C-alpha cells in the first residue's frame, strides 16, 4: 500500500487551491471598520485618539503596513498568518513524534483547513492571535524560551485576550519537563519586548488611550448584551454557542478524554507516548483556557475561533498516533481523518468553502480595491477637508480614498450599547466637521432613550448648521457658509 508520503503533495495542492477564495478579506461589517482604521493611520491619525476602535494596536499596524503597498496586501497578510501557524505546527509535530510526511500534512493541510473553518472570518483578529499562540508553543517546546517570551509580548499587543492561552501552554510544557529555569530568559525577553512596544505606543501618543480602550472593552464585554440569567460566565458562553463552536469543543473534549483514558489503561511508559502525552496535555490546557476566555469575553460566534488552538493540537495528536495507518487505499482511515478535520473546523466549513468559491471570494476581491459609496459621497464635496461619519458596523471601508481628509470625530462607528458619555462625545465633536456622512444605520431607535437623547443632539446640530441631501443609500450633510 502507498504510504502517507505519496499523497501528501497532492492533498496539499488541492487544499490550497480550495483555500484561496476562502481567505480573501472583504470590506463589510467589522472588517470595513478595520480597513478604515488602517487607512486613517496611513492618513497620519493617532490610534485611539484621532481614530478609535477597540482592537489591539499591532493588528492595525500590520494592516496599515500592507496597505502602504496595496489593498490586496490584506490577502498576503492572511496567507502569512496561515503559513506562520503551519510552520509552528510542523515544528511541534516533528518535536512531538510525527514523521516528516505526517508533520507536513498536519502543518499545511489540516491546520489551514481548521483555521479557515466554520468559525473563521477573513481579516479578523483571531487568525493572527491563533498563529502567535502556536508559535509561542512551538518555541517553548523547542526550548527557544527567549523567542517564546518575545512572541508572547507581540501577542499581548496584537490579540490580548488570547494571552492567557499562550501563558498556560508555556507553563504546561515547563511543568511537565520541570524546566523552571526557562522562566528567566522567557520573562526577560517578554519584559524587554513589552517595554519596547509600550515605548512605541507612548512615543505615538497612543499608550494611555490604548489602556483606556482596554477599560472600555471590559465594560463592553460585561455589558447589557450578556444574558446573566445563568450567570455572567455561562451567559458569555451562550453568546458564542453556535453549532460550529459546540461541535468543535465537543470533538476536542471527546478526543482528549479518550486519549487520556486509553493511556491510563495502557500505562504510558514508552518515550514516544510521553511526548504524545505532552501534546495532549497542551490540548487539554488550551481547551480549558479557551473556554475560560470565552466565559469572560465571548460575545459573538466568531469569538469561538479561540477553540481552534486546542483543535489543531488534537489534530496533530491524531496524525501522530495514527500516521502509519493513513494511506490512499485504507478508505476507513481516510474517512476517519476527513471526518475529524471537519469536526475540528466546524460542520458548516464545507458550505462556507463552496460559498467563498462561488460568491463571497470574487465579491471580496473586487471590494478590496473599490472606493466605497461613502468615500465617493465625501469626495463629491471636494478633494480635502474635515469630515465625520455617523453609522455602525455597516462601514464598507469608507476611509479608503480619503487620506487627504481629516477625521473630525474619532468614533466613526456608534452603537446602541455605547455609554451616554461616549455618544455625547460624538455629538459634541460634530460641529468641527465640514462634512457629516450618515450611513443607513444612523437614526433614532425605538425604545432606546439613551440613544435617542444622543440622536436628538445630532439632529439639532444638523438642523442648525448643515444642509443635507441624499447620496445613494447614505445622506451627506455639508456645513452652511458662515457656520
N, C-alpha and C positions, 0 to 999 in steps of 0.2 A: 504493500500500500504506500502511496505517496505521502510524505510527511508534511507537517505544518509548513515547513520552509518552502515547499513547492508552490503553494497557493497564496502565500502572504503577499508577494508583489502584486499579483492580480487583484486580490481583495482590496489592497490599499489604493490602487488606481481607481477602482470602482467607487470606493468610499469617498475619495477626494473629489472626483468628478461630481458626485451627488451632493457633496458638501458645499461647493462654491455658491450656488444660488441661495442656500440657507443662511450664509453668514454675511450677506450684504446688508449693512445697516441702512435703514431708511431715514426719513426726517419727520416722522409722525409721532404724536403723543409725547412722552417724556424724552424720547430720542431727539425730537426737534428742539427741546429746551437745551439739551446737552450741546447740540450743534450751535445754537445761538450764544450760549455762554462762551464756547471756544472762539467763536467769531468776535465776540466783544473783547476777549483777551487779546486777539490779534489787532483789534482797533485801539488798544492801549488802555483798556479799562483795568481797574484793580479788582481782583476777585473778592467777593463777599462785601465789598464796599461800593464800587461803581456798578457791578453786576452781581446778582445774587442767585445762587441755587444751593441746595443742601448737600451735594455730593462732595467728596474729598478732593483736595487740590490737584494731586498728581494725575487724577483721571482727566481733569480738564486740560492740564498742561500737555499731557500726551496727545489728546485730541487736537489741541491747537497746534502742536508741533507738526503733526502730519499735515494739517490744513495749510501750513505755510507753503507746502508744495502743491497740493491738490485736494479737493474734497474726496477724491477716490482713494486717498490715503487711509480713509476710515476703514476700507476693506482690508488693506495691508495690515492695519493695526489689529483687526480681529484675527487675521491669519497669524500674526506674530504671537499673540497670546495663546492660540491653539497649539502652535508649534512649540512654544515655551513649555506649556503644560505637557505635551507629548514627550519632550526631551526629559523633563523631570520624571515622568513615569518610566521612560526607558531606563534611566539610571536606577530608579527604585526597583524595577523588575529584575534587572541584572544583579543588583546587590542582594536581593532577597530570594534568589533561586531560580529565576526564569532563564531558559536558554535564549540564544540570540533571536531566532525567529519568533518565539513566543513573546519576548520583550518588545520586538518591533511591532508585532500586531497589537499588543496591549497599548503601546505608546501612540501609534499613528493610525490605528484602525479603530479600536474600541474606544479610546479616550476621546477623539473628536466626535464620535457618534454620541457618547454620553453628554459631553459638554454642549452639544447643539441639539439636545433632545427636546422633549415636550415643554420643559420649564424655561428654556433658553429664549432670550430676546436679543437680537443682534444689536451690538453697540451699547449695551448697558454695562453696569459696573461689576456684575458678578463674575463674568468670564475672566477679566484680569485678576480679580480677587482670588478666584479658584486657582488660576495658574500660579500666582505667587505663593499660595499656601502649599501647593505641590512642590514648587521649587525650594521652599524653606525645608520641607520634609526631606527632599532628595539631598540637600546639602547636609542636613543633620545626619541622615543615615550614612552618608559618605564621609562623615567626620570633618566636614568643612564648616566648623562652627562659627568662625568669623563671617563667612559668606552667609550663613543662616541668619546671624544677627543683623547683618546689613540688609538682607531681603525682608526681614521682619519689620525694620523701620520703614522701608519702602511701602510695605503692605499697610502700615498704620496710616500713611498719608495718601493711600490710594483706595482702600476699602477697609475702613476702620472696624466695622462690625465683624469682619472675618478674622481679626487679630486673635481673639480667644481660641479659635480652632487651631491656628498655627502654633500658638503657645502651648496648648495642651498636647499637640503632637510632638513637639520638641521634648516636653517633659516625659512623655511616654517612652520615647526612644532612649533618653538618658537614664530613666529609671530602670528599664529592662536591661540595659548594658551596664548600669552602675558607673556611669562616666560623669560624675558630678563636676569634675574639673572643667568639663566642656562649657559650663555656665560662664566661666571667666572670659574667654575670648568672645563668646557669643554676646554676652552682656556689654562688653567693651565696644564691640563693633556696632551693636544696636544703639548705644548711647552716642557714639560719635556721629553715626549717620543721622539719628534723630535730631541731634543738635545742629547739624549742618542744614537739615531740612527746615527746622524751626528758624534758623538764621535767615534762610532764603525767604521764608514767609514774612519774617519781621522786616527784612530789607524792602520787600514789596508792599509793606503796609497791610498784609493780609493775615498776620498771625492772630491778633486779638479778634478781628471779625470772624475768623475761622472758628475760634473757640466759642464765640457767641452762636455761630451756626450749629455747633455741636449741641449746645444747650437747647436750641430750637428743635433739633432733631429728637432729643429726649422728650420734649413736650409733645411733639407731633406723634411719636410712637406710642405715647401713653394717653393720647387724646380721645376724643369722642368717637372715633372710627372703630374703637375696640369694644366689642360686646363683653362686658365684665360679669355677666350673669353666672358664669362658671369660674370667675376669677380672671385677672389680667393675663396670666400666663397661658391658660387654656384659650382665652379669647383671642390672643395673637395667633396661636396655632390654628384655630378655626378659620382665621382670615386667609391662611395660606394653604388650607387643606383641599387643594384641587385633586382631581383624580390622578394626575401625574405625580404630585408630591406624595400622596398616600401610597401609591404603588411603589415608587422609588424607596421610600422609607421602610415599607414592609419587606420588599425584596432584600434590602441591605440588612435589616434586623434578622430576617429569617436565615440568611446565609451565615451571618456571624454566629447565631445561636447554634446552627447545625455544625459548623466547623469546630467550635469550642466543645460541644457535646461529644462529637466524634473523637477529638483529640484527647479528651478526658478518659474516654473508654480505651483508647489505644495507648495511652501513657506518654506520648510525645517526647521520645528520648533521642531521636536522630537529629544531627546538626541541621539538615535541611528543614526539618519540621520546626526547629527552634526559630529559624529565620522566617518561616511561614507564620509562626505564631506572632512574631513581631509585627508583620504586615497586618494580620487580622486584629491584633490588639490596637494598632493605629486606626484601623477601620472602625472598631468599636468606640474608641475615643472620639474620632471625628463625628460619628453619628450622634453621640450624646452631646458633644459640643454644638453641633449644628442645630439640634432640637432646642437646646438652651438659648442659642442666639435667636432662633425663630420665636421662642416663647417670650422673649423680651422685646424683640424689634420687628418681628414679621408683620407685614401689613398687606402685601399684595401677592398674588400667586407666583410671580416670577422670583420673589424672595426665596422661594423653595430651592433655588439653584445652589444654596449652601449645602444641600444634600448630595450634590454631585461630587464633593470631596470624598465622603465615605463610599459613594457608589463606585468611583474609579478605583479605590483601593480594594473593594470587594471584587471588581472585575479583574484586577491584577492577580489577586489571590486565586481566583478561579482558573485563570490561564496557567498560573504557576503549579497548581495542583493537578490539572488535567491536560497539560500541554501535550503529553505523549499520545493522548487519545484523539486529539483533534486532527482529522485529516479528511480529504475530499470524499473518500469512499465510505467513511463512517457517518452515515446520514443522521443517526441518532445523536452523536456528539455534536455535529454541526448544528442541528436543530436546537439542541440544548444551549449552545453558545449564542446563537442568534436570539433565542428567547430570553436569555439572561441579559443581553445587551439592551433589548427592547424594554425589559422591565426596569433596568437601571437607568435608562434615559427617559422613561415615561411612555405610556402606551399610545399617546397621541403623536409621538415623534414621526412615525411614517406618514401620517396625514400632513404634518407640517412640512416635511421634505417635499411631498408632492405639490402642496400649495406654493412653496417657495420656487420650485422649478417652473411652475406654470403661470403664477400670478405675482406674488409679492416680490420675488427676486428681481425680475425685469423692472417692475414698478419702482422698487427701491433704488436700483441702479440709475434709473433716469432722474429720480428725485435728488440724488446727491449733488449734482451739478446744476440744478434748476433753481433759479431765483424765484422765491415764493410769491404768492399774490400779495401778501402783507408787505414784503420788501418793495415790490413794484408799486404798491399804493403810496408808500413813503417817498420813493424816488420820483413819483409823478409830481410831487410838490417842488422838488429841487435836488441838486446833487449832494447837498450837505445841510446840516442844521442840527437841532436838538429834537428828540422825539421820546415818547413814552408809549408803552403798549399795555392795554387792558385786556386780559383774557386769562385762560387757564392753560392746561397742557394740550390745547389744540394748536400750539405753535408748530409750524412746519419748517423750523429753522429760519425764522424771519430775519435774523441778523446777517445771514449770508447775503452779501451785496451792499451792506450798509456800514462798511468800515469808515466811511467819511462822515457818518452821522454820529452824534453824541447821544448816549442813552441818559435821559434826564432822571428816570426813576429806576433804581437798581432791580427792583422786583417787577419784571415784565410778565410774571405769571402770578395770579392770585386765586385763592381757593376759599370755599365757604368755611373750611376748618381753620383758616388763619385766624390769629387773635385780632381783637379790635385794635390793639396797638399797631400791629403790622399793617392792617388795612388802612388805618388813619395815616400812617407814614406815606402810603402810596397816594392817598387823596391830597395830602399836603404838598407833595413834590410835583404834582401835575402841572401847576402854573409855570414851572420852569421850562416846559416843553413847548416848542413851536408847533409841533405836530403830535397829535394823540391818535393812536391806532386802536380801534376797538374790534376785537375778534367776535365771532358768533357767541362765544361763551360769556361775553361781558353783558351785564344787565341785572335787573333785580331778580330775586329768588323768593318764591312763595314760602311763607312760614319761617323765614330766617331774619330775625330783627337785627342781628349784628351786621350781617352782610348788607341788608337794605339800608341801614343807617350810613354805612360807608358809601353805598351807591348813591344815596341822596346827595352826599357831599360832591361826588363825582359829577352828577348831573348839574348841580349848581355851578360848578366850575365851567363845565362845557357850555351851559346856557349863557353865562355872563361874559365869557371871553373867547369863545371858539365858534367857528362856522363848520358844520358837519355835513357830510354828503356820503352817499352810498358808493362803495367800491367793491364790485363783485359781492362776495359774502360778508365783507368787512365794512365798517364805517371808518372814515378818516376825517379828523377834525383839525382845522388849521387855526392858529391864533389870529384874531382880528387885528387889523392895523391899529397901532396906538395902545395896545394892551401889553 
